[in-house]
């Protein structure tokens, strides 16, 4: 006769490490990604799944048309195990979180210009304080909300047209945006402008002053670093964030551009709700918050090149 399926209240029948590992596996619904987060081999994670199936008398993960999917029992377990993993992590790590002993992967998303400004500082901090943690930069996309919800992103940083559902967020600070024109932009007929995807949806993009850029968009990019290169031609006008304007004026002749302030855009740090009280995530959020604020939003303008 088969034993009754295990419950999370009968921990004496189970193994704490197994449940912690199972929490990650159900969160990822993918053996190789779970192995990567836990710093384990795929065969070890497969062994975790087999033991869990026996313990809970349920297949837990089954093959679907787009990968592995969770059974009803696994979906219920996932919610319970998320809280369980948070509690046990505190027990194992003690009252004070020790970043130097943590292994895993932190996946984050921000635009490429912001990443180029703060990545050196971020990598230095993590190398010194959390040498076993891996950082993975994921390019922003229209699927970001889903990636946060399903656990494929730990957090996203920047300006958002709309904050994702089922996530928590904290405002990092506001960044000024400017209306910029190269010296040749006014001489082109018709007047053309370069456009960054996010800028088109901003409230001040619809003002009369912004519309002076003209109705013809001759270049569009989702990359701010590419936008920076395009604006160096001096043939375009554009709405740009303060961080891009500063870099442009540092690298070019100030007399080649005219610019005027247009408004402020709030920047946020956004993360999945279930990671709010996870110690590693709390520690990493604080690092990203301070670094982004210092190197992206508050970086002083250096003297431009002669």
Helices and strands as residue ranges (DSSP letters): G 11-13, H 16-28, H 31-38, H 42-56, E 61-64, E 67-70, H 72-93, G 99-101, E 104-109, H 112-129, E 133-138, H 144-149, E 155-158, E 167-182, G 185-187, E 192-196, G 197-201, G 203-206, H 208-211, E 216-221, H 224-231, E 237-241, H 242-251, G 254-256, E 257-272, G 273-275, H 279-292, I 293-297
